[in-house]
Amino acid sequence: MEILFFIIGSFVFGLGVYLIYDHISYVRLAAETKGKITGFKTSTGSKGNTMYNPVVQSYFGDFTSRYGSSSPSYQIGEEVNVLYIAGKTPRLKSNMPYFAGLFLMVFGGVFCLVFFSVFNFSKWNVIYSLGIFFLIAISMRKVLKSKGIDSLDELKEVVKSIDKDNQDTSENVIREPVKIQQVSADQSNVTKIIGPVFTIVGLGIIGLGIYLGVERYHFLQDAIPATGTVIDFHESRSDDGYTYYPIVEYSPSGSFEAITFRHDTGSNPPSYSQGETVEVLHAPDNPNNAIIDKGIFNWAISIFVGLFGILFGSAGVAASVSAFRRRKKLN
């Protein structure tokens, strides 16, 4: 169901845009003052790891930062900048919302790119995908109604109440500097190894994306168009099920010889139907080197690999910088 890639990607991308927009809007109107880290509220992350959200004491009252990490980003007693708008929860001045937003936008963009690279915009595919979209929307609507949420305003109130609950700093708060220093030291030893490894791997993946992009550029520069027919599908099995790669038959321009090739991207369910006519691009000196022409999405694989490399590399750089700052603070 390629439409799920689009739904998930659009949601994640939109969430990233919202985080950045929301923080920019807050910063533009907020007053700034000094605060002090008094502890860390701990919670269990999605993978079972401990998350540390700074607890801040400021002129505008104590609050817990909405952004945490798997290792403490500050030390207890450290002075920090605090932003405040009357009637709203104070915020810790930080670049984290921008990094989180950009990460989500890139991640969501990758999902959307996967969708557009494998989706065939035929009439029946569009109708089928819209049907799936509406079924998911109706299901989500029923879930919200079962929880007493019947409007956007009510949903906002629920989100606000959750955020308010998160400000309760009476439980699961570490206030001992020695304990936080020990956690920071332990995490620093791990991230000083993980950071460079992720960075190197990310750069390698980016290099692969650039290589694939250059190869695709040279191919498209000389590629000759033709018309082909989907005659079958190659099934590739994985833990998630089957992926179907279209097998296309065509005759190069000026030749009656039938050439058969497998397209380089597949999907589940198949994006094409058997017997469907497709546009083909092939190398002039090698008719077996051919692809289905998908316009701008001919670049999808190289862009996808490049974006994935950027995510990996960025995570490595962030881990390395975080480890360096922690070591600097501990020293």
Secondary structure, 3 states (H helix, E strand, C coil): CHHHHHHHHHHHHHHHHHHHHHHHHHHHHCEEEEEEEEEEEEEECCCCCEEEEEEEEECCCCEECCCCECCCCCCCCCEEEEEECCCCCCEECCCHHHHHHHHHHHHHHHHHHHHHHHCCCCHHHHHHHHHHHHHHHHHHHHHHHHCCCCCHHHHHHHHHHHHHHHCCCCCCEECCHHHHHHHHHHHHHHHHHHHHHHHHHHHHHHHHHHHHHHHHHHHHHHCEEEEEEEEEEEEEEECCEEEEEEEEEECCCCCCCCEEEECCCCECCCCCCCCCEEEEEEECCEEEEEEECCHHHHHHHHHHHHHHHHHHHHHHHHHHHHHHHHHHHHC
